[in-house]
């Protein structure tokens, strides 16, 4: 059966001061497929999709949606045409319930005293159709990041989107949550939803996509079928040269010890019987990279906050340059040369 083009980009250009963000992009997205946009950071992937969703407007070129010229000027207009976008940073209100987030801004045909029950039934219909299990009465701030993403997807489906854009959707997910997302996307595809999947991760696009378009420096380099390419070929298209994949570590000669963590414990103040961190000890020397691995929500964030002075341990000792800094303020640690980049860049910066 011939593939049907759902949306076409024709000669799309976008300029920012001193930057050519998109340079004459010509691209077709087929209906009912998962189409990956692959490229390094700054390649133009998100800019192209922000144009489609109405957040930006192209400086030249046109978009054809289902055979007709698509004049877009806002996300509201995009949604009205069946286009939804799931951003890297979710557009949910933490102290609202799941249901309140989904129906926010939606009109109801029912009188005010019947609105909530109407919205509940309609939301559950959509959730059941697409196999999404959710507690509509739970506050968003109380649920996991992976579930919040599902809520964003459900919110788009409730609005009737037929083309869903996901911008780096696995950047904040655990491996297990990523696999759950891929299963959901495949299910959405089987039910007729067209999906544009933005990523810079080769293994992801090879697993989830039907077709892959590679962008580099604002240019469309190639569009290939997933089954007709390899990770090596894609990596070459991404960076413009062969990538060996080999990494040679230098001599492991480290300097003096900079940081020492000794027998640090952190008790959950909501449940004194639970240890968030239990008897952690480590040391870091000058010129050394120390990795801390583990499934999300297993104390990594709390340990980083203790080391950086944002949180105090229940017991234990932290030393920096041989000085006890267990109870030092964040300002004092910054003045000593420490910096901290949090996982939640949007809210904690």
C-alpha positions, -999 to +999 in steps of 0.1 A: +000+000+000+015+034-010+025+057+018+003+088+022+020+121+030+003+138+060+024+169+062+050+185+040+076+213+047+085+232+016+117+254+015+114+263+052+139+290+064+142+305+098+167+331+109+176+344+143+201+373+148+234+361+134+221+325+130+206+305+102+184+282+123+168+264+093+181+265+057+156+255+030+141+225+047+121+201+024+105+172+043+075+149+041+059+132+071+039+101+062+006+094+079+004+068+106+042+065+110+068+074+137+092+098+120+123+106+140+142+140+137+178+132+146+206+156+151+230+172+176+219+200+199+213+231+179+207+212+146+173+228+141+150+199+151+130+217+178+130+250+158+113+232+129+087+216+152+081+249+170+072+264+136+048+235+130+032+240+164+028+278+160+054+289+185+076+304+158+068+314+122+091+306+093+107+335+075+100+318+041+086+286+028+052+268+033+037+239+051+011+216+034-012+197+058-033+169+043-029+185+009-039+220+019-018+251+027-014+253+065-015+288+078-004+286+115-001+314+139-005+299+174-005+266+193-043+270+196-046+270+159-023+240+156-044+220+181-075+229+161-058+213+131-050+181+151-014+189+159-001+185+195+034+189+211+049+173+242+077+196+253+109+186+272+096+206+301+060+197+308+032+223+307+014+210+338+003+228+370+018+209+399-009+217+425-038+208+401-051+173+398-046+152+368-082+158+356-079+196+362-047+197+341-063+178+312-095+198+310-080+232+317-093+256+290-118+231+276-154+241+269-182+219+283-216+214+267-230+207+302-243+231+328-217+241+356-230+216+381-225+187+357-192+198+341-168+179+363-186+145+359-188+151+321-151+158+318-143+128+340-163+104+318-149+118+286-113+117+299-117+081+310-131+072+276-100+086+259-077+069+285-094+036+280-092+039+242-054+043+243-047+020+272-036+047+297-042+040+333-043+071+355-057+084+388-076+115+377-078+128+413-041+127+421-021+160+423+004+162+395+032+172+420+027+138+437+033+116+406+064+105+389+080+122+359+072+093+337+035+094+347+035+132+341+046+126+306+017+102+301-006+129+314+007+153+288+001+127+261-034+120+274-041+158+275-032+160+238-053+129+229-082+144+248-079+175+225-082+152+194-046+155+181-038+133+151-002+143+148+019+143+180+053+159+183+076+147+212+106+168+219+135+148+234+109+128+254+133+104+271+157+130+284+142+128+319+130+092+319+146+061+334+154+032+309+122+014+321+101+045+316+116+050+282+105+015+272+070+021+285+069+052+264+080+034+233+053+008+239+027+036+242+039+053+210+037+021+190+001+016+203-008+052+193+007+045+158-014+013+155-045+034+163-036+059+135-017+087+153+012+102+133+042+108+156+073+130+152+100+120+176+128+145+182+160+129+196+198+129+194+200+093+206+208+068+179+196+037+198+162+053+204+155+063+168+166+029+156+142+012+180+111+033+177+110+050+143+098+041+108+117+068+090+146+091+102+155+126+090+189+139+100+195+176+105+228+193+109+235+230+112+200+239+102+201+217+070+183+185+062+211+161+054+191+130+046+158+111+052+161+073+054+140+043+062+150+027+096+154-007+080+178+006+054+204+023+076+227+016+105+237+036+137+272+041+121+257+057+090+234+079+111+262+091+133+282+100+102+253+120+088+248+137+122+284+150+126+296+150+090+325+126+095+333+090+105+329+084+142+351+056+155+333+051+188+367+046+205+378+065+235+413+063+249+417+073+286+448+090+295+471+080+323+451+077+355+472+102+375+450+122+399+460+150+421+453+157+458+420+148+473+394+176+470+362+162+484+355+135+510+321+121+521+322+100+552+294+077+564+267+101+554+231+093+563+198+110+555+166+100+572+132+107+556+116+133+578+081+121+568+090+085+578+118+083+603+122+045+598+132+051+562+168+060+552+170+080+519+208+077+521+225+051+542+262+051+552+276+066+519+313+073+517+334+084+488+362+107+478+371+128+448+406+138+437+417+167+415+412+158+378+390+128+385+355+121+372+334+101+397+301+087+385+271+079+407+248+054+391+214+041+400+177+040+391+160+074+396+146+083+430+172+062+449+191+090+467+213+105+440+196+139+440+196+141+478+233+131+479+242+159+454+221+184+475+239+174+507+273+178+490+264+212+476+250+225+509+213+226+498+204+199+523+220+188+556+227+151+564+212+134+594+247+122+603+281+119+587+308+143+576+317+162+544+352+177+539+365+199+511+402+206+507+406+190+542+381+214+558+349+202+575+321+217+554+292+195+567+273+226+579+287+251+554+262+273+535+259+271+497+275+305+494+305+294+514+309+263+492+306+284+460+333+307+474+355+276+479+351+267+442+321+243+442+293+245+416+261+225+412+240+219+381+207+203+391+187+178+372+156+200+371+172+229+353+139+247+346+127+250+382+160+250+400+182+265+374 
